[in-house]
Amino acid sequence: MTETVLICLPFSGAGASFFRDWQLRAPAGLRVLPVQLPGREERFVEPLLTDAGAAADEARDQVAEQLRPDDRVALFGHSLGAVLAFELASRLDGTAEVAGLFVSGSPDPWNGRSSSATGLPDDEFLARVERFAGFSHPALADDEVRELVLPLLRADVEMHENYRAEPGATVLAPITAVRGRDDDLVSAEASAGWRHATTGSFHTAELDGGHMYLIDGVDELLTIIGSRLELARVR
């Protein structure tokens, strides 16, 4: 069986470790390849990025070192990761076979949130981000950890809120737009707007949960990804 590499892009504040156990849960024939952007985890000391295009360029260079010429590629991203995956897919068009783009918890790439958090004072910023996500990471309750995480979270939120795709931008890869059924941040209509971002086929899927459904719903998500990529069922 030809191996498919699922390149995973981080949501705001996350690093590659979020996807660490996905490989153990993935369908046969799927290799999970998380992107580690600057400023997080082992790359903590590197300057943070606030531009989605620069982040996508970084991701392209990073995965290029780990892909074989015959690898079949798919991409996954949630929220900020969805637009980064879209930008990366456009950079891979013509250089790799992109079998699928899976965009999660995100409106189409031309329309962002109606309210923003960029530039707010710390407490108000964190409260608004918590409202956006529908959950608060326990680490943010620790003042020392919060001071370490806050610059990364601010940079990612700025990157996401300032991003808009070029008018008419599309990718060749088929797109599957996924959302939590109870997500009150990204509506079904907003998620379905991704149909205009591909010249290939388009599908939607809803899973139980809110905006961060994937924290507890990874098995069902990977089943959907495997099915769309026509891989074996989840182990």
C-alpha positions in Angstrom: 0.0 0.0 0.0 1.3 3.5 -0.9 1.8 5.4 2.3 -0.1 8.7 2.8 1.6 11.4 4.9 -0.9 13.5 6.9 0.8 16.8 7.5 -0.8 18.5 10.6 -0.7 22.2 11.2 -1.1 23.7 14.7 -4.1 25.7 16.1 -3.3 28.8 18.1 -1.0 28.2 21.0 -0.4 24.5 20.1 2.7 22.7 19.1 3.6 19.4 17.4 3.2 17.5 20.6 -0.6 17.8 20.3 -0.5 15.3 17.5 1.9 12.9 19.2 -0.5 10.1 19.8 -2.3 10.5 16.5 0.1 8.0 14.9 -1.0 5.3 17.3 -4.7 5.9 16.4 -4.3 6.5 12.7 -5.6 4.2 9.9 -3.1 1.7 8.4 -1.1 3.4 5.7 -1.3 6.8 7.2 1.9 8.5 8.6 1.2 11.6 10.8 3.7 14.4 10.3 3.2 17.4 12.6 4.7 20.7 11.7 6.6 22.5 14.5 6.6 26.2 13.9 9.1 28.6 15.6 8.5 29.8 19.1 7.0 26.6 20.6 8.2 23.6 22.5 11.8 22.7 21.4 11.8 25.8 19.1 10.8 28.1 22.0 13.8 30.4 21.6 13.2 31.2 17.9 11.3 34.3 16.9 7.5 34.0 16.7 5.8 34.4 13.3 2.7 36.6 12.9 2.2 36.2 9.1 0.4 33.2 7.7 2.4 33.2 4.4 5.7 33.1 6.3 4.4 30.3 8.5 3.3 28.3 5.4 6.7 28.9 3.8 8.4 27.6 7.0 6.1 24.6 7.0 6.8 23.8 3.3 10.6 23.9 3.9 10.2 21.7 7.0 8.1 19.0 5.4 10.2 19.0 2.2 13.0 17.5 4.2 10.8 14.6 5.4 8.9 13.7 2.3 9.9 11.0 -0.2 9.3 11.7 -3.9 6.6 9.0 -4.1 4.8 10.0 -0.9 1.1 10.8 -1.2 0.2 13.8 1.0 -2.8 15.0 2.9 -3.1 18.0 5.1 -5.0 18.7 8.3 -5.5 21.9 10.3 -7.9 23.2 12.9 -8.8 26.9 13.2 -5.5 28.8 12.6 -4.2 25.4 11.3 -6.9 25.3 8.7 -5.7 28.4 6.9 -2.1 27.4 7.3 -2.9 24.0 5.7 -4.7 25.8 2.8 -1.7 28.0 2.2 0.7 25.0 2.4 -1.5 23.0 0.0 -1.2 25.8 -2.5 2.6 25.8 -2.1 2.7 22.0 -2.6 0.5 22.0 -5.7 2.6 20.7 -8.6 5.4 19.4 -6.3 3.5 16.7 -4.4 0.3 14.7 -4.8 -2.1 16.3 -2.3 -4.8 13.7 -1.9 -6.9 15.7 0.5 -7.1 18.9 2.5 -9.0 18.6 5.9 -10.0 22.0 7.3 -11.5 21.9 10.8 -13.3 24.5 12.9 -12.8 27.3 10.4 -14.8 29.6 8.2 -13.7 29.8 4.6 -10.3 31.5 4.0 -11.8 34.9 2.9 -13.9 35.5 6.0 -12.6 35.6 9.6 -14.3 36.1 12.9 -16.6 39.1 13.4 -14.8 40.0 16.7 -11.1 40.0 17.5 -8.8 39.6 20.4 -5.6 41.2 19.0 -4.3 44.1 21.1 -6.5 43.6 24.1 -5.0 43.7 27.7 -3.9 40.3 28.9 -6.9 39.3 31.0 -9.4 40.5 28.5 -7.4 38.9 25.7 -7.4 35.5 27.4 -11.1 35.7 28.3 -12.0 36.4 24.7 -9.7 33.6 23.4 -11.4 31.3 25.9 -14.8 32.3 24.7 -13.7 31.8 21.1 -12.3 28.3 21.8 -15.0 27.2 24.3 -12.4 26.0 26.8 -9.4 27.2 28.8 -6.1 25.4 29.0 -5.4 24.5 32.6 -1.8 25.8 32.2 -3.0 29.3 31.8 -4.1 29.3 35.5 -0.4 29.2 36.5 1.0 32.7 36.4 4.5 31.6 35.4 3.3 29.3 32.7 0.9 32.0 31.4 3.7 34.5 31.0 5.6 31.9 28.9 2.6 31.0 26.7 1.0 34.4 26.3 3.4 35.8 23.7 2.9 32.6 21.5 -0.8 32.8 21.9 -0.9 36.5 21.0 1.3 36.0 17.9 -0.9 33.1 16.7 -4.1 35.0 17.2 -2.7 38.0 15.4 -1.6 35.8 12.5 -5.1 34.2 12.3 -7.1 37.4 12.6 -5.0 39.3 10.1 -5.2 36.5 7.5 -7.3 36.7 4.4 -6.7 34.5 1.3 -6.3 36.2 -2.1 -9.6 36.6 -3.9 -10.4 33.5 -5.9 -7.6 31.5 -4.4 -8.1 27.8 -4.9 -6.2 24.5 -4.5 -6.5 21.3 -6.6 -6.9 19.0 -3.7 -10.4 17.9 -2.6 -11.4 19.6 0.6 -13.3 18.1 3.6 -14.6 20.8 6.0 -15.1 19.4 9.6 -16.7 21.1 12.6 -18.1 20.3 16.0 -21.9 20.0 15.9 -22.2 22.4 18.8 -19.6 24.9 17.6 -21.0 28.3 18.2 -17.9 30.1 16.8 -18.0 28.5 13.3 -21.4 27.8 11.8 -22.2 25.1 9.3 -22.8 27.7 6.7 -19.4 29.4 7.4 -17.6 26.0 7.3 -19.3 25.1 4.0 -17.8 28.2 2.4 -14.7 26.2 1.9 -16.4 24.7 -1.2 -15.2 27.7 -3.1 -11.6 27.1 -2.2 -11.1 23.9 -4.3 -11.4 23.0 -7.9 -11.8 19.4 -6.7 -14.5 17.7 -4.8 -15.9 19.0 -1.5 -17.4 17.3 1.5 -18.5 18.3 5.0 -18.6 16.4 8.3 -19.9 17.2 11.8 -18.7 15.5 15.0 -20.0 15.6 18.5 -18.7 18.5 20.5 -18.0 22.2 20.3 -15.2 24.2 18.7 -12.5 22.1 20.2 -14.3 18.8 19.5 -11.0 17.2 18.4 -9.5 17.1 21.9 -11.9 14.2 22.7 -13.0 13.2 19.2 -9.7 12.3 17.5 -10.7 8.7 16.7 -13.8 9.7 14.8 -11.9 12.5 13.1 -9.2 10.1 11.9 -11.8 7.6 10.8 -13.3 10.4 8.5 -9.8 11.3 7.2 -9.0 7.6 6.5 -12.3 7.1 4.8 -11.9 10.1 2.5 -8.4 9.0 1.7 -9.7 5.4 1.1 -7.4 3.9 3.7 -8.1 0.9 5.9 -10.3 1.4 9.0 -8.7 2.7 12.2 -6.8 0.0 14.0 
